[in-house]
Amino acid sequence: MGVEKYMRIESLVSVVVAVSKKDDNIYGCVECIMEQSYQNLEIILVYDATCERSKRICNNLSIMDMRIKIIGILQDKEKSSHEDFRTLAFYEGLLQAKGSYITFVDNRDRIRKDMIRYLLRTCTKYQCQISSLSRKSTNFGKGKIRVYRRNAAFLSRKFTSEFNGKLFDIDLFEDINLLELLEKEGGYGDNFILYRLYYRAKKAAIIDKQMYYEVKEKRNFFIDKQIQLNNGIQLFKDRINFFKDKERTLLYLSHEYYCMFLAAYYLYIARNKKEKDMEKVLASFKKEYDRVRSNIITPINRKIFLSLLYYLPGLCAGIARILAIDYSLLKKCVSRI
């Protein structure tokens, strides 16, 4: 009862919604936010100011609920994809947010009526700075809560590298120039921001319950950018440099993820028979593998996979062609913090 009372009196939660030009689902999205069982909300709708239709819709919604605040932003014409707008919208919403906690929702998606209450209750009860929904959970998930301290959260490999389906203590974003980081690291992508926030958090919780529903599957950075190798390498090197003078264990983990990315990329281009790129990627992979082979935190099954590619790249390339390796393996490599 004490936790519920604290939630009611103290904690304003900011909900940032990116309203893109393809806003056919926005009414349903905002409706499920307005109907949340936890009512102490600030609902921030960020729309494309060049789209009059989006502006009218957001104005109409703000009349329906006094908790709704609307922000219009101008999008760079050279960065006109949904993901680019989404990143800018989340950033602008974050700047305007007044809540103690913040969560992000895409206008295409839906959330369960008790999602925010559940996430906030987890944060307050267990003194966590981040609470997250398990992406592997189903509607039949029992709601089991696992709480991890900082390093253990990384090593659990359970937390996904995306903003959706999470509640953050807003203080985690202090002094982080989110927009600058995203522009530096390829233009957009939650994948390469989340590890910084988790490193700042003393504790993080994950809940085995499905309460965030994606209406459409979101495309990954490497798909939208046609798997740009140079961007991928730079992104992982930035992560390695971030942990270089901080945590040896998390540095090992970053090298493992980078090695897995190179391995997955090699298999992807092997399927497409891009021999020139294959040589370059294989050379980078072997260099990184030499760092990972003695890594004590890498699971044995992952080491076996990497060793096979290291010693038998031709065989692995042939198998990749037979099995028609697609984007899914690459997505796995960038889906965890």
C-alpha positions in Angstrom: 0.0 0.0 0.0 2.9 2.3 0.8 4.3 1.9 -2.7 0.9 2.6 -4.4 0.5 5.7 -2.2 4.0 7.0 -3.2 3.2 6.3 -6.9 -0.1 8.3 -6.7 1.3 11.4 -4.9 4.9 11.7 -6.1 5.6 10.3 -9.5 4.6 12.1 -12.7 5.4 9.9 -15.7 6.0 11.6 -19.1 4.9 9.6 -22.1 6.5 10.7 -25.4 4.7 9.7 -28.6 6.3 10.2 -32.0 3.5 11.1 -34.4 4.8 10.6 -38.0 3.0 11.5 -41.2 1.7 8.0 -41.4 -0.5 8.6 -38.4 -3.5 6.4 -39.2 -3.1 4.6 -35.9 -2.5 7.6 -33.6 -6.1 7.8 -32.2 -5.9 4.2 -31.0 -2.4 4.7 -29.6 -3.2 7.8 -27.6 -6.5 6.3 -26.4 -4.7 3.4 -24.8 -2.4 5.9 -23.1 -5.2 8.1 -21.8 -7.0 5.0 -20.4 -3.9 3.8 -18.4 -4.8 2.7 -14.9 -2.0 5.0 -13.7 -3.4 8.5 -14.3 -0.6 10.9 -13.2 0.7 11.3 -16.7 2.1 13.9 -19.0 1.4 12.9 -22.6 3.7 14.6 -25.1 2.7 14.3 -28.8 5.5 15.3 -31.1 4.4 15.8 -34.7 5.9 16.8 -38.0 5.2 20.5 -38.3 5.2 20.3 -42.1 2.1 18.1 -42.0 -1.1 20.0 -41.4 -3.1 16.8 -40.9 -0.8 15.7 -38.1 -1.2 19.1 -36.5 -5.0 19.0 -36.6 -5.1 15.5 -35.2 -2.8 16.4 -32.3 -4.8 19.6 -31.6 -8.0 17.6 -31.5 -6.5 15.1 -29.1 -5.2 17.8 -26.8 -8.8 19.1 -26.4 -9.9 15.6 -25.3 -7.4 15.4 -22.4 -5.7 18.2 -20.5 -2.7 16.0 -19.8 -1.7 16.2 -23.5 1.0 18.6 -24.7 1.8 18.9 -28.4 5.1 19.9 -30.0 5.7 20.5 -33.7 9.2 19.9 -35.1 10.7 20.4 -38.5 12.4 17.4 -40.0 15.5 17.5 -42.2 14.4 16.6 -45.7 17.6 14.5 -46.1 16.5 12.4 -43.1 12.9 11.8 -43.8 12.4 8.1 -42.8 10.1 7.1 -40.0 13.1 6.1 -37.8 14.9 9.4 -38.3 11.7 11.3 -37.3 11.1 9.0 -34.4 14.6 9.7 -33.0 14.2 13.5 -33.3 10.7 13.3 -31.8 11.8 11.3 -28.8 14.7 13.7 -28.3 12.4 16.8 -28.4 9.9 15.1 -26.1 12.7 14.4 -23.6 13.7 18.0 -23.6 10.1 19.1 -22.7 9.4 16.3 -20.2 8.5 17.3 -16.6 8.1 13.8 -15.2 10.3 11.9 -12.8 10.1 9.0 -15.2 9.7 8.8 -18.9 8.6 6.2 -21.4 8.5 6.2 -25.2 5.7 5.0 -27.5 5.5 4.8 -31.3 2.2 6.1 -32.8 1.8 2.7 -34.6 1.8 0.7 -31.3 -0.5 -0.1 -28.4 0.2 -0.6 -24.7 -1.9 -2.5 -22.2 -4.0 -0.6 -19.7 -1.8 -1.4 -16.7 1.6 -1.2 -18.4 2.8 2.1 -16.9 1.5 1.2 -13.4 3.3 -2.1 -13.6 6.6 -0.6 -14.8 6.5 2.3 -12.2 5.6 0.0 -9.4 8.6 -2.2 -10.2 10.9 0.8 -10.2 9.7 2.2 -6.9 9.4 -1.2 -5.1 12.9 -2.4 -6.1 14.5 1.0 -6.4 15.4 0.5 -10.0 16.2 3.3 -12.5 15.0 1.2 -15.4 12.2 -1.3 -15.7 11.7 -3.2 -18.9 9.3 -5.7 -20.4 10.7 -9.0 -21.7 10.5 -9.1 -25.5 10.3 -12.9 -25.4 7.3 -12.9 -23.2 3.8 -13.7 -24.4 0.3 -12.9 -23.1 0.7 -16.0 -20.9 3.7 -14.6 -19.1 3.3 -14.8 -15.3 4.9 -11.4 -14.7 8.0 -12.7 -12.9 10.3 -9.8 -12.1 14.1 -10.2 -12.2 16.2 -7.4 -10.7 19.9 -6.9 -11.7 22.6 -4.6 -10.6 24.5 -2.8 -13.3 27.0 -5.3 -14.5 24.7 -8.2 -14.0 22.1 -6.6 -16.2 24.5 -6.5 -19.1 25.8 -10.1 -18.5 22.2 -11.4 -18.2 21.8 -10.7 -21.9 18.1 -10.2 -21.3 17.7 -6.5 -21.9 17.0 -5.3 -25.4 18.6 -2.2 -26.9 15.4 -0.2 -27.8 13.5 2.5 -26.0 10.0 1.0 -26.4 8.5 -1.1 -23.6 10.7 0.5 -20.9 10.4 3.1 -18.1 13.4 5.2 -17.3 14.3 7.4 -14.4 14.6 10.7 -16.2 17.8 11.6 -14.3 19.6 9.0 -16.4 19.4 11.3 -19.4 21.1 14.2 -17.6 24.1 15.6 -19.6 23.6 13.0 -22.4 23.2 14.8 -25.8 21.0 12.1 -27.3 20.6 13.8 -30.6 24.4 14.3 -31.0 25.1 10.6 -30.2 22.5 9.4 -32.7 23.7 11.6 -35.5 27.3 10.6 -34.8 26.3 6.9 -34.8 24.6 6.5 -38.1 21.6 8.9 -37.9 19.4 6.9 -35.6 19.1 3.7 -33.6 18.2 3.0 -30.0 20.8 0.1 -30.1 23.7 2.3 -29.4 22.3 4.6 -26.8 20.8 2.2 -24.3 24.0 0.7 -23.0 25.0 4.2 -21.8 21.8 4.5 -19.8 22.1 1.0 -18.4 25.6 1.7 -17.3 24.3 4.8 -15.4 21.6 2.8 -13.7 22.5 1.2 -10.4 19.7 -1.4 -10.8 17.4 -2.5 -13.7 14.4 -4.9 -13.7 12.9 -7.0 -16.4 9.3 -8.3 -16.3 8.2 -11.5 -17.9 4.9 -10.0 -19.3 3.8 -8.8 -22.7 2.2 -5.3 -22.3 3.7 -3.4 -25.3 2.3 -4.4 -28.7 4.0 -3.4 -32.0 1.4 -3.1 -34.7 4.1 -3.4 -37.4 7.6 -4.9 -37.1 10.1 -2.1 -36.9 12.9 -2.3 -39.4 16.4 -2.4 -38.0 19.1 0.1 -38.6 21.2 -2.3 -40.7 18.2 -3.2 -42.9 17.2 0.4 -43.6 20.7 1.4 -44.3 21.3 -1.7 -46.5 23.8 -3.2 -44.0 26.4 -0.5 -44.1 29.6 -2.1 -42.7 31.5 1.1 -42.0 28.7 2.4 -39.8 28.4 -0.9 -37.9 32.1 -1.0 -37.2 32.1 2.6 -36.0 29.2 2.0 -33.7 30.8 -1.0 -32.0 34.1 0.7 -31.7 32.4 3.6 -30.0 31.0 1.1 -27.5 34.4 -0.5 -26.9 36.0 2.9 -26.4 33.2 3.8 -23.9 33.9 0.8 -21.7 37.7 0.8 -22.2 38.6 2.7 -19.1 35.5 1.8 -17.1 34.7 -1.9 -16.7 36.9 -4.8 -18.0 34.0 -7.2 -17.9 31.8 -5.0 -20.0 34.7 -4.3 -22.3 35.0 -8.1 -22.9 31.2 -8.2 -23.6 31.5 -5.4 -26.1 34.3 -7.2 -28.0 32.2 -10.3 -28.1 29.2 -8.4 -29.6 31.5 -6.8 -32.2 33.0 -10.1 -33.1 29.5 -11.6 -33.5 28.5 -8.7 -35.7 31.4 -9.3 -38.0 30.7 -13.0 -38.1 27.1 -12.4 -38.9 27.9 -9.8 -41.5 30.4 -12.2 -43.2 27.8 -14.9 -43.4 25.2 -12.4 -44.8 27.5 -11.2 -47.6 28.7 -14.8 -48.2 25.2 -15.6 -49.1 25.1 -12.8 -51.6 28.6 -13.8 -53.0 30.2 -10.4 -52.5 33.7 -11.8 -52.5 35.5 -8.4 -52.3 33.7 -7.5 -49.1 34.1 -11.0 -47.7 37.9 -10.7 -47.6 37.7 -7.4 -45.8 35.2 -8.5 -43.2 36.9 -11.9 -42.6 40.2 -10.1 -41.9 38.5 -7.8 -39.3 36.6 -10.8 -37.8 39.9 -12.8 -37.3 41.5 -9.8 -35.6 38.6 -9.4 -33.2 38.4 -13.2 -32.6 41.9 -13.2 -31.2 40.6 -11.0 -28.5 37.5 -13.0 -27.8 38.8 -16.5 -27.9 40.1 -16.3 -24.3 37.2 -14.2 -23.1 35.9 -15.8 -19.9 32.4 -14.4 -20.2 31.5 -15.6 -23.7 29.2 -18.7 -23.6 30.8 -21.9 -24.9 28.2 -22.3 -27.7 29.0 -18.8 -29.0 32.8 -19.6 -28.9 32.2 -22.8 -30.9 30.3 -20.8 -33.6 33.1 -18.2 -33.8 35.8 -20.9 -33.8 34.2 -22.7 -36.7 34.1 -19.5 -38.7 37.7 -18.7 -37.8 39.1 -22.0 -38.9 36.6 -23.0 -41.6 35.4 -19.8 -43.3 34.8 -21.4 -46.7 32.7 -24.2 -45.2 30.6 -21.7 -43.2 30.2 -19.5 -46.3 28.8 -22.5 -48.2 26.4 -23.3 -45.4 25.3 -19.7 -45.3 24.3 -19.9 -49.0 22.5 -23.2 -48.5 20.6 -21.9 -45.5 20.0 -18.5 -47.1 21.2 -16.5 -44.1 19.1 -13.4 -43.9 18.9 -10.3 -41.7 17.7 -12.1 -38.6 21.2 -13.1 -37.5 22.4 -9.5 -37.8 19.4 -8.3 -35.8 20.3 -10.6 -33.0 23.8 -9.2 -32.9 22.5 -5.6 -32.2 19.4 -6.5 -30.1 21.0 -6.6 -26.6 22.7 -4.0 -24.5 
